[in-house]
Amino acid sequence: MQTTGNKRSSCPSFRLREVASMYFTMIMVFLVILVVALQGTAPRENYFPYKVPLDPQSFLELSWNVSYPEQVVHFQLLVKEPKFGLLFGMSDRGEFENADLAVLWSDGHSSYFGDAWSDEKGQLHMDSQQNYQLLKAHRTPEGLYLVFKRAFSTCDPKDYLIEDGTVHLIYGILEKPVRSLQAINLSAIHRGVQRVQLLKPNISAPELPRDMKTMEVRAPNVVIPSQETTYWCYMVELPDSFPRHHIVMYEPVITAGNEAIVHHMEVFQCAAEFDSFPHYNGPCDSKMKPDRLNYCRHVLAAWAMGAQAFYYPEEAGLAFGGPGSSKYLRLEIHYHNPLVFKGRHDSSGIRLYYTATLRRYDAGIMELGLVYTPVMAIPPGEAGFLLKGYCTDKCTQVALPPAGIHIFASQLHTHLTGRKVVTILSREGREREVVNADNHYSPHFQEIRMLKKVVSVFPGDVLTTTCTYNTEDRNQATVGGFSITDEMCVNYVHYYPQTQLELCKSAVDLGYLQRYFNLVNRFNDEEICMCPQASIRQQLSSVPWNAFNRDVLKSLYDFAPISMHCNKSSAVRFPLGFWLKLAVCNCFSRLANASPFPESTPFKDEIRIFFGSPGIAKPGYMVDDHQNLPMKDGPPRSSGWRRLL
């Protein structure tokens, strides 16, 4: 649905109930003529450059193109085995409730097409504004082609707002005739979800060098396990004395028939400090996998379903090979096999295009966001909890060249509770532009995305990465860490020219989190484990998550000082900087509809005092002169407490 908070164009009011009825009648005639009578060839494939299977068996295949001048997406849907109709549409996170749908259905005699929406109970309704516009229906030996279009933004409050980032597409197949649209039972049909980036950037492919060579990193003849999710690892060794090259492009190589199962793939280069790595070809989570493979983490290429070939800018390439570069690569493939096919063989992978003619700049990859540490935590039962990671002006000042760097691509990353991610560039006290944002982010769909516009970052700039989490299905705090049940907040930005700065991330100062535990312990009847040997996880697990404790933690993360990790590739922090207990500035002039900001809590001003300015307090609170922490009203616990009136 077109969410609140987004600008909508003004529209005249229409009375379209009668018009809609006439529309369906015309569409019925249109489909009867075209679907039954027409025979021909499929529309030209290059008119729809983006393609993805919707269902695991590839019975439904979606292609599309994007017209930015018209602000319209054109869809082509191939139905290989037409039955009695289908549903196609979009929703916030792939739900079939509150969804925006195009529906084709048949009562056994006639066929109908129209724009519909579902309510919070999943009941279908005909939309008074028909914004899915059918352009063509075409039958070929392959199946039924439907071509229709939809504007990015409509004036219909029941319509989904198509925007940058991930779009959750939903589909359903009608296997029996239905007498009307309202008679369709969404819970009783074969249905599913597919995630794509609909609004691809309109970027022309750069000219490739004449001496370009290719290398295919593929897992040989894998028997895909008969389970829903598998991560498969395969080690590749480059030839001895492989010289330094630049990767200028890469693309997926998918075994025919497995397009709906190969979900995403990545090629990692191993750490150069190890002379050798064991060969391995098996599940990534197997106990037989050598531990040393965990040191193969430098991303060379990443692809996800629906993505096209990835091109580096003409002036830059990603270096690999030569002195100081490992000759070992690890391919990781995510197989998504929800129908649990057995005996399916696969030899998919990624084809690298590289050149010995080095380009002007080496491309680099930098991590922005939060450090992987349990001091950054999300309480249970949260619908939209925000955490922010900073790449501060002090770090960019000492680590970036005077001419700056240029970000051309980005890969956002969280674990299972992540729902939104955005990185904002700020300069001289103002938010200047969005580096990358995904308001419908899914941890199950992560890809390197080319930016529509190159973003330049200069010394003294600030990069703030904000992640929004949903923990409504959890009963314990979720902490930062490496486990899939822990959380991360990362933006891997691809840029040039490469610098020594590889990691620019932050976390709240540990001492201030301990002050939080002290505060909660004094304000609650339940005792929290404060013993020195208790870990952060243990202390968080004992916090009673009432409204007060939640609000105080939110405010702590907003205003408490941070520890800054301004690191080189050697994991050593840059010198000439003081990286502990840095003040956080949330004082930037904000871009409209760009930077998420937490709602004010009842304790915001008090938290600034409790955690920020020693020796200052507000009337009505008891404050420890030494620790500057509030406590319940009552007699002083030590000579350091006094009553403020």
N, C-alpha and C positions, 0 to 999 in steps of 0.2 A: 504494500500500500504506500501511497505517497505520504511519507512520514511528516509529522509536525516539525516545525523548525526549519524546513526547507522552503525557499521562496517559490511561490507558484505564480504563474502568469494569470492575469485577470481574464475571465471568460464570460461570455454572455450566458444567460440561463436558457436552457432548452427544455421543452416538454417532448421527450422522445419515446414515451411508452408506445404511442401509436406508430411512430416512425420505426421503432425497433421491430414491431410486428411485421410491417411491410418489408423491412430489411431482411428478416429471416425468410420471408416468402421468396424474395428475389434470390437470396443465396441458395435456397432449396432448388430453384429452377436452374440456377447457375451451376450448382454441383451435379445435378442430374445430367445436364447436358455434357459437362466437361469430364466428370469422373467416369461416366458410363460410355460415352461416345468417343472421346478423344483417345487416339493412340499416337505415340511419337517418341522422340528421344528426350533424354533428361536435359534440363537446362544446363547451359555451359558451366562447367565446374569452376572456372576462374572468376566467374561473377560472384561466387560465394567463397572467398579465400579461407574462411575459418570453418572447421568441421570438427564435430565431436559425436560419438555414439551416446545416446541418452540412456539406453538400458544395457545390462550385461550381455545380452544375446545379440545386440546390434540390430534389433528389429526396427528401432527408430533411430534415424540418423539426422542430426541437425547441422545445417550450414547457415552461415550468415555473413553479411557485410555491414559496414557502418558508414553512414553519410553524416559527417559533422556539419556541413553547410545546412542540410535539412534537419539535423538533429533527429535522425530516424535510423532505426535498425531494420534491415530487411532480412527475413527468415525464410529458409527453405527447409521443409521437413519432409524427409523420405520415410514413408510407411511401407515397409517391405512386405508385410502380410496384413493388408487392411481387413478389419473385421467389422465391428459395428460402431466404430468411432474411437476417438481419443481425446485426451485433455493435454494441453501444454500451457505452461505459465510460469509465474515467478512468485516467490514469497520471501519474507524477511530472512528465514533460516531454513527453508525447505519444508515448511509445514504446509498441510493441505487446508488448514483453517486460515481465514483471512488472506486468501490467495487471490491473485489476479490471473485469469485464465482465458485462453482461447479454446473453444470446445467444438469438436465435430462429432455429431451423433446421428444415429439412424433409428427409425421406428420399425425397420424391416421393409419399408416401402419407399420412403424418401429420406434424403440426407439433409442435414442442417449444419450451418457453421455460425458461430457468434461469439461475442465478447461476454464473459460472465465473471462473477466473483463469488467467493465462498465466505460465509460468516464465521463467527467464532465457534459454531457447532459443526462446521463442515458442510452446511447446507448450501447448495448452488442457487444462484439468482442470476437472471438475465440483467446485464448492465444497461442502464439507460443511455449511456454513451458508448458507442461501438468504436473503440479505439484500436482494436486488432482489425486491420483492414485486409480482407482476402483479395489477393491480386490475381491468382492463377491456381487452378487445379489441373493436374497433368498425370495421366496414367501411362506408364512405360512397362516393359518386361521386368524392370527392377521393383516396381511397386507404384504406389500413389505419391505424387509430389504435391505438396501444398506450399504455395508462396504467399506470404503475407508480411505486413509491415506494422511497426509500432513506434510511436514517437518516444524519445527519451522521457519527456515530462508531459503529462496531460493535465487538463483541468479537472479530472475526475478523482475525487477523494478515495474511490475504490481501486484505483490503479496503482501499480507499483512504480516507484521512481527509479528509472534505470540510470545508474551513476557509475563513476569509476570504481574499480575494485571488483571483488567477487560478486557474482550473481548466482543465487540458488535457483536453478531451473527444476520444475517438477513436471512429471508426466504421468499419465494413466491410460490404460488400454481398456476399451469397452468390448467385452466378449459376447454380450447379448444385446439384442435391440432394446431400446428404452422408449417409452411413449412420450416423454418430455424431458426437458433439461432438469426440471426439479426432481424427476424420478431417479436421477443418477445418484447412487449411494457411493460416496467417495471411499468409505471404509471397506467396501466389498469388491473393489476393482484391483487389478494388477497395477501397481504404481511404484514410483521411485523418484530419486533426486539425482541431479547432476550439477556440478559446480563449474562455472566458466568465468572468464573475464570477457564480458560482451564488448565493452568499449575498448577495443584494441587501439593503440596509438597509431596515428597516420604517419608512419615513418618510412621513407623510401630505403630500400636495401642499398648499402654502399657498394661501390665497385670492388670486386675481389681481385687480389694480385694474380698475375699470370703464373707465378711459380708455386701456386697453392697446391698443397698435397692434402690427402685425407687419411684419417686413421679411425677405424671402428673399434670402440670399446664395447664388446658384447659378451654376455654370458652364454656359453655354448650349450645348447640343447638341454635347458633346464626343464625338469618335469615339475610343473607348477603344483605345489602341495594342495591337496583337497581340503582347504580351510579358507575362511573368509579373508584373512589378512596374513600376508607373508612379506617379510623384508629379506631379500636375497643379496648376498655379498659375493663378489667375484674379484679376484686379484689379477692385475695385468702388469707385466714388466716391459718397460720400454727397452729398445735395443741398447747394447753397451755403447758408451761414448755418443749417446744421442745428443746432438748439439742444441744450443739455445734456439728456440723458435717462438713465434707469436701465434696464439690461437686467434683467428679472426672471425670465426663463425662456428656454430654447431647446430645439429638438428637431431631429432629422434629417428631411430631405426626400429620399427615395430614389426614383429613377426605377424604375417597376415593371419587374420582370424582372432588375434589377441588384442585388438585395439580397445576393447571394452574392459580388459582385465589389467593391462599395464597402466597403473595409475600415475606413478611418477618415478623418475630416475635421477640419480646424481653421480657424477664422477669426482672423486676426491684424490688429491695428491698426498702422498705420505710424507712424514717428517724427514728432513734431509739428514738429521743427526744419526739415523740408523743406517747401517751399511746394507742391510738386507731385511726383507719381510717374507714371511712364509706364504706359500701359495695356498689359496683357499677358494672353494666353490661350494657354498651352502648357505643355510639360513643365518641371518645376521645375529639372531638371538640364541644360536646353538651353543651348548657348552663346549663343543669341539672347535669353535672359532678361536683362533689364537688371540690372546690379549693385545698383542702388538698392533693388530689392525685398528685398535682404537686411536692410534697415532696417525691415522690417515684421515685428516679432517679439513684440509685446505681445498675449498670448492673450486673445481675447474669448469664444471658445467652442471646445470640443473634444468630439468624439464618436467612439466606436469601436463596431464591430459588437457587437450584443447590449445596448448601453446604451440606457436610456430617456431621456425628457425630463429636463432638468436644471433644477431650481428653486433660486432664491436664497431665503434666509430672509426672512421677512416684513419684518424691520427693515432689510434691506440690499439694494442693487442695484449692478450694475457700471456705472460711469459711462462714457458715450461721447457725443461731440458737444460743441458749445460751445467757448468760448475755451480755448486750450491743448491742444486735441484734434485730431488729424489726421482729415481727412474721407476718407482712403484706407484701404481694407481689402484684405487678401489672403486669398483662399480657397485652401486646399491640400487636395487629395483624394488619398488613397492607393488606387489600383486594384490589387486582387490578382486576377490573371487566369491561374491555373495551367493552364487548358485552352486558353489562347491563342485565345479567341474573336476573330473578325475582324468588323469593321463594326458593332460594338455601340455604340449611341449612348447618351449619358448627360447628364442635366441635374440631377444631384443637388446638394445643398448643405445649408445649415443655416438654419432659420427662427428669427429673433430676435423675442422678445416684449419690448416696451419701453414705458415710461410717462414722460410729462412730469411727473407728480407724484412728485417725488423722495422717496425713502425717508429714514429718519432717518440711515442711515450709508451712506457709499460703501464698497463691498467692495474689497479689494486682493488682489494676488498677490505672494507673497514666495518667493524661491529659497533653499532650504536645501541643504546638502551640501558638495560639494567644488568648489573653483575649477577652471576649465578650464586646467590647467597640466600640463606633462610631468613635474613633480617628483613627481606621484602616479602610480605605475607598478605594473603587475602582471607578475611574471615569467612566462615561457612554461611550459606544461605544468602549470598549477595547476588542481586540481579545485574548490577553494573558497577563494579568496584574498579577505581582507576589507580594505576601506578605509573609514575613518570621516571624516566632515566635521562640523564643530562650528559651531553658533550659540551663542556663549559667553554666560556671565552678564554679562560686561562690555558686550557689544553690546546685549543686551536691556535692560540697566540704563539705558543712555543713549538708546536709540531707541524704547522702547515707553512708552505713556502709563501713568500710575499704575493706572488701572483695567484695563489689559491689553488683549489682543486675543482674538478668538474664532475658531478655525479650524473651518470647517464642511465643507471638501472638500479633496481632495489628488490630485495627479497625480505618480506616481513615474516616474523616467526614467533609463535607462542606454542605452548602445549595445549592440553585438552580444554581448558576453561577460557581460552582467549576468544573474544568476540569482536573487538575493534582494535586497530592499530593505526597510529598516525605519527609522522615525524614532521616537525615544523622547524624551519630555519628562521632565526631571529638575529637582528643586527641593530646595534645602537638603540636598544630599548624597544624595538618594534618587531612584531612577527612579520616577516617579509613574504614568505611563500611556503606552500606545502611541498615537501619533498616527495612523500608518498602517503597515501591514506587508503584504508579499506574499512568502510563502515559495516560491511557484512562479512568480515574475515572469518575463515574457517581453518582450523588446524589441519583439516583433511585435504586442503587444497593450497599448496604453497609452491610458488614458482618465482623465478627471476623475471621481473617485469621491466621492460624498457619504459623510461619516463617519456611523457609527451614533450617535455621541455628539459633540456640540460640545466641542472641547478649548480651554480657556482658558490663555493664556500671559501671565505677568506679568513685570515688570522683575526681573532677577536669575535668571530661569529659564534652563535650558540645553536646547537641542534638538540631539540627536545623530543623524545619518543614517548608517547603515551599509549598504554595498553589498557583495554577495558575487559574485565573478567566476569564470568557468571559462575557462581559456586552454589546455586540453589539446590543442587542434588548432592551436596557434600555436608557432612556433619562435623568435620574437623577443619582447622585452618589449612590452607594450601600455601606452601612456602616455595621460595625460589630454589632451584636446583636442577640437576641433570635428569632425574627420573621422569618418566612420562607422566606420572601423577603429581610431580612438582610443576612449577611454572617458570616460564621465561618471558622476556620482553625484549626482542632483538630486531634490528633492521640491518641486514647485510647490504651495505651500499657499494656499488661498483663505480669506480671513478678513475680519473687520470689527472695528472701524472701520479704514479705511485710514490708514496712517502713512507717513512718509517712508522707512522702511526697506524697501528692495526686494530686497536681496541680503544674506544672512547666511551666509557660507561660509568655509571654511578650506583651507589646504594646509600641508604640512610646510615648515619653514623651509629655504630654499635652501642656506644655509651648512651645515646639518647633513647635507643630502644630499651635498654635496661632501666632507664628512668620511667619509661612507659610501664614496664612490669611493676616497678615500685608503686607507681600511682594507682594502677589497677588493684594491686594487692591491698592498698589502704582504703580504696573506695568501695570494695566489695566484701561481702561476708565470707566468700569462699577464698581460701588461701591458695596462692599460686606458688609453685615450687621455685624458690629463689636461691636454692643452694648452688654454690659455685660450679659444681660438677654437672648441673642440669644443662642440657643443650637448648638452643633457641627453639628447636622443634618441640621439646618437652615442655618448655615454658608456655609456648603458644597453645599447645594442646590442652593446657589446664586453665586457659583464660575462659571465664564465663562470657559468652558473646551476647551480652545485652546491648541495648541501644547506646548507652554511655560509652562502653568499651570500644564499640565499633567507631563511633564518632571521634573519639580521642585518637584512635589509630589513624583514621583518615587525616585528621589535622596534623598529626605527627609527621606523616609522609609529605604533607604539603609544605610545612614550615621548618622542620628540623634540619640541621646542617647535614651535608652529605660527605661521603668519602668518594674521591674521584679516582678512577683507574684510567690514566692517560698513558697507555702502554705501547711499547714497541713490539715487533714480532717476536722478540726474545722474551716477552712477558715482563720486561723490566720497565718501570715507569720512567717517563722523561724526567731528566734533571731540571733544575732551574724552576721548580714549581713546588708549592706547598699544597698537598692533595688531600689533607684531612680536615674535617669540620669546616667545609666550605659553606658559606651562606647560600641559600636557594632564593632566587628572585622570581616571584610570580607576578612581576610588575610590568610585563610586556604589553604594549598596545596590541590588541588581538585582531587577527584576521576574522572576517565574518564567516560563520559556519565552518571553521577550520579546526580550531583548537579546543578539544574537550576540556572542560574545567569542572571540578567537583562542586556540587551544591554546597552552600555554606552550612556549616554545622553549628549547633547552639554554643559550642565551646571554642569557636575559631579564635576569638581574641584572647581568651584565657590561655589557650594552648600556646599562642605566640609568647605569652609571658612565662608559662610553666616551663617550656622547653627552650626558650630563646634568650631572655634577658635576665640574668641573675640579679637578685636583690630587688626586683620590682614585683608588685602584686596588686591585685584589685581588692577593694573592700568586700568583706563577707567571706573571704577565704583564709584558711590557715596555711601558712607557708613556712617551709623549712629554710632558714637563712643559708644553710650549707648546700642543700640539694635543690632548693627552689621547686618543691613538689607540693601539690595540694593534698589535703587529707580531709576526712570527715570532721564535722564539728565535734568538739569534745575536749576533754582535758588534754593539755600538752603531753606528748610521749617523752619529750626530752626538753632540756633547757633551751634548745635551739628553736622551739616553736613559740609563736606569739599570735594573739588574736588581732586581726585587722578589722576595724569598724568603719 
